[in-house]
């Protein structure tokens, strides 16, 4: 897998997890404050789309994951 594929997979996982933890109707509801983390992930994805810079992708490169799409 490449850095962008791993980044997208992790972002998708975090979004689904934090929605499950932050929506009151969910069986694993903890607190609505988890939705702030959902917004954080979304803002980071939006920022990386415009700037072509992603901290997680840079960290994955340093761990030896192949860069690219």
NORGI-V283718 format. One record per residue. N is the residue number from 1. PHI is phi in degrees with one decimal (* if undefined). BURIAL is # if it has 16 or more other C-alpha atoms within 10 Angstrom, else .. Layout:
n=N phi=PHI burial=BURIAL
n=N phi=PHI burial=BURIAL
This chain:
n=1 phi=* burial=.
n=2 phi=-98.0 burial=.
n=3 phi=-60.1 burial=#
n=4 phi=-69.2 burial=#
n=5 phi=-68.2 burial=.
n=6 phi=-65.2 burial=#
n=7 phi=-59.8 burial=#
n=8 phi=-65.3 burial=.
n=9 phi=-65.4 burial=.
n=10 phi=-66.6 burial=.
n=11 phi=-61.6 burial=#
n=12 phi=-61.6 burial=.
n=13 phi=-61.9 burial=.
n=14 phi=-63.5 burial=#
n=15 phi=-63.6 burial=#
n=16 phi=-65.1 burial=.
n=17 phi=-63.4 burial=#
n=18 phi=-70.9 burial=#
n=19 phi=-65.6 burial=#
n=20 phi=-63.0 burial=#
n=21 phi=-78.9 burial=#
n=22 phi=-107.7 burial=#
n=23 phi=-95.7 burial=#
n=24 phi=-54.9 burial=.
n=25 phi=-78.0 burial=.
n=26 phi=-74.7 burial=.
n=27 phi=-68.9 burial=.
n=28 phi=-111.5 burial=.
n=29 phi=-56.2 burial=.
n=30 phi=-118.5 burial=.
n=31 phi=-160.9 burial=.
n=32 phi=-69.2 burial=.
n=33 phi=-65.1 burial=.
n=34 phi=-63.6 burial=#
n=35 phi=-66.9 burial=#
n=36 phi=-64.5 burial=.
n=37 phi=-68.2 burial=#
n=38 phi=-59.8 burial=#
n=39 phi=-63.0 burial=.
n=40 phi=-60.5 burial=.
n=41 phi=-63.5 burial=#
n=42 phi=-62.5 burial=#
n=43 phi=-64.9 burial=.
n=44 phi=-65.7 burial=.
n=45 phi=-63.7 burial=#
n=46 phi=-64.3 burial=.
n=47 phi=-60.9 burial=.
n=48 phi=-68.7 burial=.
n=49 phi=-66.7 burial=.
n=50 phi=-90.6 burial=.
n=51 phi=-99.5 burial=.
n=52 phi=60.0 burial=.
n=53 phi=-127.9 burial=.
n=54 phi=-142.0 burial=#
n=55 phi=-60.6 burial=.
n=56 phi=-63.5 burial=#
n=57 phi=-62.5 burial=#
n=58 phi=-64.4 burial=.
n=59 phi=-66.3 burial=.
n=60 phi=-64.8 burial=#
n=61 phi=-60.3 burial=.
n=62 phi=-66.8 burial=.
n=63 phi=-84.6 burial=.
n=64 phi=99.0 burial=.
n=65 phi=-73.7 burial=#
n=66 phi=-65.1 burial=.
n=67 phi=-72.1 burial=.
n=68 phi=131.4 burial=.
n=69 phi=-89.4 burial=.
